[in-house]
Amino acid sequence: MSQAVPFDRLAESLLAFWAEAGVDAVLHDTPIDRIEAGKFVPPKPPEKKPLVAAVPTQRAGAGPDAASAVMEARRLAAEAKDLEALKAAIAGFDGCPLKFEGARQSVFARGAPDARLVVIGEGPGAEEDARGEPFVGRAGQLLDKMLAAAGLKDRVFITNTVFWRPPGNRTPSAQEQAICQPFLERAIELVSPRMLLLVGAPSAKSMLKRDEGILSLRGRWFEWRSEAGNLELPAMPTLHPAFLLRQPAAKKKAWSDLLTLTERLDRPDRGA
């Protein structure tokens, strides 16, 4: 019958075996069942948190919501008895976000207060923002030359769909145009022209509520009607002078539009 190996000799033998196997450190004081530890345990699902509705933040100084801004613009526009009062109302109006996005001042209009033709552009640029008048930069100078050549000098009233410069000269949004629309319509009402010249796609699309491009709209007659339906005038879209500066070959088309408009403007009656 064999004798049991003393524990100290067994431990010594086992340590020697581990040493030859390269084990030189003890990581845990208690043994770990590696087979059991290696079993896959699915992770716990993340704790569900109650959904919280995002609260939209309003830009500082951006003014009231669009619907309220339009209502306020209508009220102020209706109270303006002349163009000077309308200009002051626009300058004091805080409902258009463009006023708080870097514009120096409001830019209302220039030209004859009893003009037979109202020219409506897109919005002020850098030069217009600095001087407080529409179409006074390079594009405006070209527009003036074309109007003079067509016999329309001193017979026009020039304004825009919005009265503050959009940042970076971007196209004004439909909401920004809608907020300014009551002021624009009141200006048309006070001037009482015979027709409108809509300069550029943003102006034509906003005034006529159409989606076609300017190359499709230009040179054609449309009937513009005010939001309240109390004003209705013939309107012709044409190319923006800024576009003509980039594409001089298109000046022929814009010149043809002006000649067509001038011929109708000078007819003895509107229905001819």
C-alpha positions in Angstrom: 0.0 0.0 0.0 1.5 3.3 -1.1 2.0 6.1 1.3 0.4 9.5 0.7 2.7 12.3 -0.6 3.0 15.0 2.0 1.2 18.3 1.1 4.3 20.4 1.3 6.1 18.2 -1.2 3.0 18.2 -3.5 2.8 22.0 -3.4 6.5 22.2 -4.1 6.2 19.9 -7.1 3.2 21.8 -8.4 5.0 25.2 -8.1 8.0 23.7 -9.9 5.7 22.5 -12.7 4.1 26.0 -13.0 7.6 27.7 -13.0 8.7 25.4 -15.9 5.5 26.3 -17.7 6.3 30.0 -17.5 4.0 31.0 -14.7 5.8 33.6 -12.5 2.9 35.5 -10.8 -0.3 34.9 -9.0 -3.1 37.2 -10.2 -5.9 36.2 -7.8 -6.0 34.9 -4.2 -9.0 32.7 -5.0 -9.4 30.3 -8.0 -11.6 31.2 -10.9 -13.5 28.7 -13.0 -12.5 29.8 -16.5 -15.0 27.5 -18.2 -17.9 29.0 -16.2 -16.5 32.5 -16.7 -16.3 32.0 -20.5 -20.0 31.3 -20.9 -21.9 34.0 -22.9 -24.1 36.2 -20.7 -26.3 38.5 -22.7 -25.8 42.1 -21.7 -28.6 43.9 -19.8 -30.8 46.1 -22.1 -30.2 49.8 -21.5 -32.4 51.5 -19.1 -35.3 53.2 -20.8 -35.6 56.8 -20.1 -38.8 58.8 -20.6 -38.9 60.7 -23.8 -38.9 64.5 -23.4 -40.2 66.6 -26.2 -37.6 69.0 -27.6 -38.4 72.6 -26.9 -37.6 74.7 -29.9 -35.3 77.6 -29.0 -36.0 81.0 -30.4 -33.2 83.2 -31.6 -32.6 86.2 -29.4 -34.4 89.2 -31.0 -36.0 87.1 -33.7 -39.4 88.6 -32.8 -42.8 86.8 -32.6 -43.9 83.8 -34.6 -44.6 84.2 -38.3 -48.4 84.4 -38.0 -48.3 87.0 -35.4 -45.6 88.9 -37.3 -47.8 89.0 -40.4 -50.8 90.2 -38.4 -48.7 93.0 -36.9 -47.3 93.9 -40.3 -50.8 94.2 -41.7 -51.9 96.4 -38.8 -48.9 98.7 -39.2 -49.2 98.8 -43.0 -52.9 99.7 -42.9 -52.2 102.6 -40.5 -49.6 104.1 -42.8 -51.3 107.0 -44.7 -48.4 107.8 -47.0 -45.0 106.4 -48.1 -43.1 108.2 -45.4 -45.3 106.8 -42.7 -44.9 103.3 -44.3 -41.1 103.7 -44.4 -41.1 104.6 -40.7 -43.4 101.6 -39.9 -41.1 99.2 -41.6 -38.0 100.6 -39.8 -39.7 100.1 -36.4 -41.1 96.7 -37.2 -39.4 93.8 -35.3 -41.3 90.9 -36.7 -38.9 89.9 -39.5 -36.0 87.8 -38.4 -33.7 89.4 -41.1 -33.6 92.6 -39.0 -31.6 90.7 -36.3 -29.3 88.8 -38.6 -26.7 91.4 -39.3 -28.6 94.0 -41.3 -27.6 97.6 -40.6 -30.9 99.2 -41.4 -34.2 98.7 -43.2 -34.1 99.4 -47.0 -37.5 100.5 -48.3 -37.7 102.1 -51.7 -36.6 104.9 -54.1 -38.2 106.6 -57.0 -41.3 108.5 -57.9 -44.1 108.2 -55.3 -46.7 108.4 -58.1 -44.9 106.1 -60.5 -46.8 104.3 -63.3 -44.5 101.3 -62.8 -43.4 99.6 -59.6 -40.2 97.5 -59.9 -39.9 94.8 -57.3 -36.6 93.0 -56.7 -35.5 90.3 -54.3 -33.9 92.0 -51.3 -31.1 94.4 -50.3 -27.5 93.6 -50.9 -24.4 95.0 -49.2 -24.4 98.4 -51.0 -28.2 98.8 -50.3 -27.7 97.8 -46.7 -25.0 100.5 -46.3 -26.9 103.3 -48.1 -30.5 102.5 -47.1 -31.9 102.4 -50.7 -32.6 99.5 -53.1 -30.7 98.7 -56.3 -27.8 101.1 -55.8 -24.9 98.6 -56.4 -23.6 97.4 -59.7 -26.8 95.6 -60.5 -28.8 98.6 -59.6 -26.7 100.8 -61.8 -27.3 98.5 -64.7 -31.1 98.5 -64.0 -31.1 102.3 -64.0 -29.3 102.4 -67.4 -31.8 99.9 -68.9 -34.8 101.8 -67.5 -33.5 105.1 -68.8 -32.8 103.5 -72.3 -36.4 102.2 -72.3 -37.8 105.7 -71.5 -38.7 104.8 -68.0 -36.4 107.1 -66.0 -38.2 109.0 -63.3 -41.3 106.9 -64.0 -40.6 104.0 -61.7 -40.8 103.2 -58.0 -38.3 100.6 -56.9 -38.5 98.3 -53.9 -38.0 94.6 -52.8 -39.9 91.7 -51.4 -38.0 92.0 -48.1 -36.6 95.2 -46.5 -33.5 93.9 -44.7 -30.4 92.3 -46.2 -30.4 88.5 -45.9 -27.1 87.3 -44.4 -24.5 86.5 -47.1 -26.9 87.9 -49.7 -28.8 84.6 -49.6 -32.3 84.3 -51.2 -34.9 85.4 -48.7 -37.2 82.6 -47.5 -40.8 82.4 -48.3 -41.6 83.1 -44.7 -39.5 86.2 -44.7 -41.2 87.4 -47.8 -44.7 86.6 -46.4 -43.9 88.7 -43.3 -42.9 91.7 -45.4 -45.7 91.3 -47.9 -48.3 93.5 -46.2 -45.8 96.4 -46.3 -45.1 95.8 -50.0 -48.8 95.6 -50.9 -49.5 98.8 -49.0 -46.6 100.5 -50.9 -48.2 99.4 -54.2 -51.6 100.6 -53.0 -50.1 104.1 -52.1 -48.2 104.5 -55.3 -51.1 103.2 -57.4 -49.1 102.2 -60.5 -50.5 100.8 -63.8 -48.3 97.6 -63.7 -45.5 95.8 -62.0 -42.0 94.6 -63.2 -40.9 91.6 -61.1 -37.1 91.4 -61.2 -35.6 88.0 -60.7 -37.0 84.6 -59.7 -37.5 85.2 -56.0 -39.6 88.2 -56.7 -41.6 86.6 -59.5 -42.3 83.4 -57.5 -43.3 85.3 -54.4 -45.6 87.8 -56.1 -47.2 85.4 -58.5 -47.2 82.3 -56.3 -45.7 80.2 -59.1 -42.9 77.6 -59.1 -41.5 78.0 -62.7 -38.0 79.2 -63.2 -37.4 82.8 -64.3 -36.4 81.8 -67.8 -39.8 80.3 -68.2 -41.7 83.2 -66.5 -39.8 86.1 -68.1 -41.4 88.1 -70.8 -44.9 86.9 -70.1 -47.9 88.8 -68.7 -49.6 87.7 -65.5 -52.2 89.2 -63.3 -51.0 90.0 -59.8 -53.6 90.1 -57.0 -53.1 91.3 -53.5 -53.7 89.0 -50.5 -56.9 90.9 -49.7 -58.0 90.8 -53.3 -58.5 94.6 -53.5 -55.6 95.2 -55.9 -55.0 93.6 -59.2 -52.4 94.6 -61.7 -50.6 93.2 -64.8 -47.1 92.0 -63.9 -44.2 91.0 -66.0 -41.2 89.0 -64.7 -37.8 89.6 -66.1 -34.2 88.7 -65.5 -32.3 90.2 -62.5 -29.5 92.6 -63.5 -27.1 90.7 -61.3 -27.7 87.7 -63.5 -27.1 89.9 -66.6 -23.8 91.0 -65.2 -22.8 87.3 -65.1 -24.4 86.4 -68.4 -24.2 89.5 -70.7 -25.7 87.5 -73.6 -29.0 87.5 -71.7 -29.3 91.2 -71.8 -31.2 90.9 -75.1 -34.0 89.0 -73.4 -34.3 91.5 -70.6 -34.2 94.4 -73.1 -37.0 92.7 -75.1 -39.0 92.4 -71.9 -38.6 96.1 -71.1 -39.7 97.2 -74.6 -42.8 95.0 -74.4 -43.6 96.4 -71.0 -43.0 100.0 -72.0 -45.3 99.6 -75.1 -48.1 98.4 -72.9 -47.5 101.0 -70.2 -47.8 103.8 -72.7 -51.1 102.7 -74.3 -53.9 105.2 -73.7 -55.9 102.7 -71.6 -55.3 99.6 -69.5 -57.4 97.2 -71.5 -55.8 97.8 -74.8 
